[in-house]
Amino acid sequence: TEPRSHTDIILAGALGDLSKKYLWQGLFQLYSKFSDSKNTIAFYGVSRDVYEVGAEKLNKILQERVTCKMKDDTKCERRRHEFIQKVRYFQLKADEHFRKFGTFLNSKSDKLNQSVVQGRIFYLALPPSTYTSMAEKLHNCCLLRSGKHWTRIALEKPFGSDTNSAKEMAEGIGTFFKEEEIYRVDHYLGKSVVKQILPFRLKNKDALEPILNSDHVDRVELVMKENFGVKGRFEYYNQYGVIRDVMQNHLTELLALVAMNLPSTLSTREIESQRMGILNHVQPLTSRHTLIGQYSKYISEAQEEGVNASSSAMTPTFGAAVMYVDNARWRNVPFLVISGKQLDEKSSYIRIVFKDKEFCVSSCTHLNGSHFHGPKQIIFHIGHGSLPSPGILVSKNLFKPKLPPGLSTIVVTSHDSSVYGLSMDDFNVAVPIENNDAYVTVIEDLYLGHQQSFVSTGRLMTLWEIWTPVLSGKHSPKMYMENADFSLNFQLNNGGIEFTDKYIAFVESPSEARDQMRSLPPRFLGHKLVVGSSDELYQQVAEEIYIKALSSVTDKKSFHIAFSGGTTPIPLYRALVTFFPNFPWTRTHIWQVDERCVLPTNSKSNFKVMETELLQKINIPYHNVHSMPVFLAGEICSDRGVKLYRDDLTFHLINNSFDLVVLGVGSDGHTASLFPRSSLLDDSNSLVTLTSDEASPRRLTLSYKMINKSKFVIAIVTGKSKHDIVEKLSEETKSKYDYPILGVNPTLGNMTFFIDNDAWFGE
Ligand SMILES: O=C1O[C@H](COP(=O)(O)O)[C@@H](O)[C@H](O)[C@H]1O
């Protein structure tokens, strides 16, 4: 007997990553659910590989990647076997291949009775640069042309990289396929909870509609955090970055779903019109509304994959934006859109936080209907994070949700697991009955022609118009530490957002010096080297110190740093004060590398400089400042002072190890107060010591032993007067007796030389 319908599904890019990871499994599940004697489906995998190679690779992928959820599910195993047998491979490279493939498909189709509704789906899991030519070839060779039929072409993002490129691409595809045939995939629209947003809103409209507006909503957070980096995708990611990768598409689509006016039905036309209605009122973004960051190892990881550093320098891996919908319903409500790689956790959610208008007077800690004084919120938990499953969470003090058919309630028994600022049992929780992988749903929607789950051309263009203004790439991303960085915290200010710690959120495009710096030999005297203009260099040193401080305070609640004397640290003190107002000074202990044997009021006193430039400007506890006791009870530089400092070091430091030592280098190659040919250069016992008469005045200094125990050493060399020493150090084999800086080699830690352009280039 003839089937009622027959569909050909052609997967181009059949051997690629996406197909391997998700699409073949999705197609298998489609086959299991929908293919029967009445509705048949044929599957074709196509790629540029010759038949023998491609067919074998495809078979391997199918055998390895297509699985049944449950072990020993014999029915599923049988279907799986059938499916794998059914998939056919074709090479599509030359025009002739396309012609032959078209002839083959149509000969099959001609054999079917005219009453059979035939469909043909082309799924392009290919680089977008190939879309237009592929669309043209498929259009010319492989369309169904007679009988009752339909055609769909599915495309994977990226759909352009800004308004113009997206328009060009849309026009290219639009030449060969009609709007209703184009299915642009945004897999977030296939996530099980995302699918339930509109049904949930409709079902609960009596409770929800009156409160989903600016009178009641304090803010909406749309978040997609990941705790891994970009490994294996740097080429792609450098061209796109986090805004284009997920914020312009997934997260703004989510915004539309929560903010749009409720459609009266769930038809494609109604939904699309309400979505466009809201997106057309989203204010285009400006740099005041966005922040970007880059995780600290991004450039070096990209280099390891052979991607050059200068193309990675401006790529944001973190983005935050505040968006506003300029209509009566949502005016002034901030929609905070946040995404990033290498953050503390993998978690995606939409969180609607309601204004707290009620003031609790008594029994405030009890859950007591609407009197409970806690944040009122609705969370669409899309996936991952601390919850075991995707779900919709409604604060119990808000309302008791009714459930549409796709959701079921779960009873939460755990009292202590804390989520979104509340205990789990402060929420009514509903979970999707079917929790399929997003691609399973995408493929099902594609087959069923549910266009509302895909991105129309009109919507695509509106999304790009919102985001394109902030894609100029003029701003440097702020560097952040992997996994545990609170330096990305930001706050609303006058309708815009700013990092709470304001350090160079936006510096103008990187100077030539920075580009030049990136192409320099990466090492100097066996240590890491950074060269740049003096300003940038000091900012970088300050940033390095800040990052080390955060990490140390996170790990062990304290940070011990020693600063050398002289003029070199002055711009560093200024950079720390200016750019890092949130430096964890209360947990930082400041030590001196060396001090001149003078009164603390003397202008040559290193401490005096530090006090004026740094200590007076920060909020650091008195006991955390460890000045060298060069003046004790009327005596200048006594052995008692040496002993006191040594005891202080030993008391505070684990293994006498600083977290960081900042050194300068003199034009004679000295560092700390370790001078050429000094007897101190052979002293392997002391931690602190006094110089004899090689320098006047005498000085108290940390020894090599103490410096080399540090976890990290930064040596700063700046100014033209240091150019000769930089040259000498790099050209000849020297000994530490002539050039004491050569004796600095932290035994367990690392060292970086920061050398400014004047000292490096000498002009
Ligand atoms: O589209 C993308 O999404 C993934 C995250 O998807 P999820 O389903 O695991 O939440 C992201 O890692 C990737 O960079 C981006 O291209």
The ligand as a Gaussian input file, in Angstrom:
#p B3LYP/6-31G(d) Opt

LIG

0 1
 O       25.383000      28.014000      20.171000
 C       26.184000      27.777000      21.036000
 O       25.773000      27.166000      22.162000
 C       26.680000      26.438000      22.958000
 C       25.995000      26.136000      24.283000
 O       24.874000      25.377000      24.056000
 P       24.241000      24.455000      25.205000
 O       23.121000      23.804000      24.516000
 O       25.309000      23.512000      25.664000
 O       23.817000      25.374000      26.310000
 C       27.952000      27.244000      23.194000
 O       28.895000      26.482000      23.911000
 C       28.528000      27.618000      21.842000
 O       29.655000      28.484000      22.033000
 C       27.527000      28.325000      20.983000
 O       28.031000      28.414000      19.645000

